[in-house]
Amino acid sequence: MYVYHLLSRISKLSKYSYKFLFIAFLGIHIPLIGIIIYSLLGNHVELTQGQIIFWILIFTLIATGITLYLLNQLLAPLILSKEALENYIESRKLPSLPSGYKDEAGVLMQKVQNTLVTMDELVQAKNDMIELISHDLRSPINRNLGLIALAISENQESEIDEYLKMIEKESKKQINLLGHLLKQLEREEIEIGEDQKEIVLLKNLITQKLETLADIIKQKRLQVNINISDQLKIKVDKELFGQVLQNLIHNASKFSNSEQIIEISAEQEPNHLKIKVRDFGIGFSTENSERLFRRFTDMGRLGTQGEESTGIGLYLSRRIIERHSGSLKGSSDGKNKGATFDIIIPN
């Protein structure tokens, strides 16, 4: 920052571009200045044409080296801003960028600093809100569940007992939905670095996720067909990518009717891996395919047996896939014609 700071003290160089032009001007004229100084301070021996060319070449090389060095030093504000953004993304570490410069680079550093501070405050506020919601909503529901369990154990009337069990079932559904929503919101800020990725067998990962969904699959008597090689590998953040697969398979199960088929396949293309999750359930209209991926979408629907939806699962799934430099798209031929979701991950 020394060169930038030094040039910023020259009032005539008030713009960032002026500083570049000033250094370039000096670099262009150093050879001429060198020849003049040599002629004035030299022994006045007449130079041959070859000597003149030689000295001009020497001074040109010196000028080029000095100019490149100074221009590189002048990039310091941009490099600092870039590193500040990268450090915040990777470790949530707030920078301390200088704020006393008035040119374009100085304004950029101020805006980066202010933006990151504001963003950090918003993220912290969101996390505080999630914690507040988690405590203030979960606690009364859990207390209610405790009272319901006590009432069930002491109640002797079968009709009231049935109502209490229905209330208990709905309360458990509510707290599970709340937990799922909070978990998804917490994951919204996650960045995925190469060090977080690992090579996994895709079919094994899908099998693990199917085990977590065994209840709904068994309840609806669904048939899940997996057309994936046992040896097919993929490099991903196992937990987050597994959550995407679970979301897609859960949606396929939720919007399928009893005894229908779910197909899961994967193909290795030259530049990418394509994973497909297809169901033959209630589907959706073609024009609404992108609305499904909006945050808290109004396309959220109950499943074929009244299963709840948060309206945020596909939104976060797409974000996770995009963090893997991939894409997630959904398509359907229309109502009651099923749906297909395609994940593309570059090799």
Sequence and secondary structure as in RCSB ss.txt:
>XXXX:A:sequence
MYVYHLLSRISKLSKYSYKFLFIAFLGIHIPLIGIIIYSLLGNHVELTQGQIIFWILIFTLIATGITLYLLNQLL
APLILSKEALENYIESRKLPSLPSGYKDEAGVLMQKVQNTLVTMDELVQAKNDMIELISHDLRSPINRNLGLIAL
AISENQESEIDEYLKMIEKESKKQINLLGHLLKQLEREEIEIGEDQKEIVLLKNLITQKLETLADIIKQKRLQVN
INISDQLKIKVDKELFGQVLQNLIHNASKFSNSEQIIEISAEQEPNHLKIKVRDFGIGFSTENSERLFRRFTDMG
RLGTQGEESTGIGLYLSRRIIERHSGSLKGSSDGKNKGATFDIIIPN
>XXXX:A:secstr
 HHHHHHHT TT  SHHHHHHHHHHHHHHHHHHHHHHHHHHS      HHHHHHHHHHHHHHHHHHHHHHHHHHT
HHHHHHHHHHHHHHHH           SHHHHHHHHHHHHHHHHHHHHHHHHHHHHHHHHHHHHHHHHHHHHHHH
HHHH   HHHHHHHHHHHHHHHHHHHHHHHHHHHHHHTT    GGG EEEEHHHHHHHHHHHTHHHHHHTT EEE
EE  TT EEEE HHHHHHHHHHHHHHHHHTS TT EEEEEEEE SSEEEEEEEE SS   GGGTTGGGSTT TT 
   TT     S HHHHHHHHHHHTT EEEEE SSTTS EEEEEEEE 
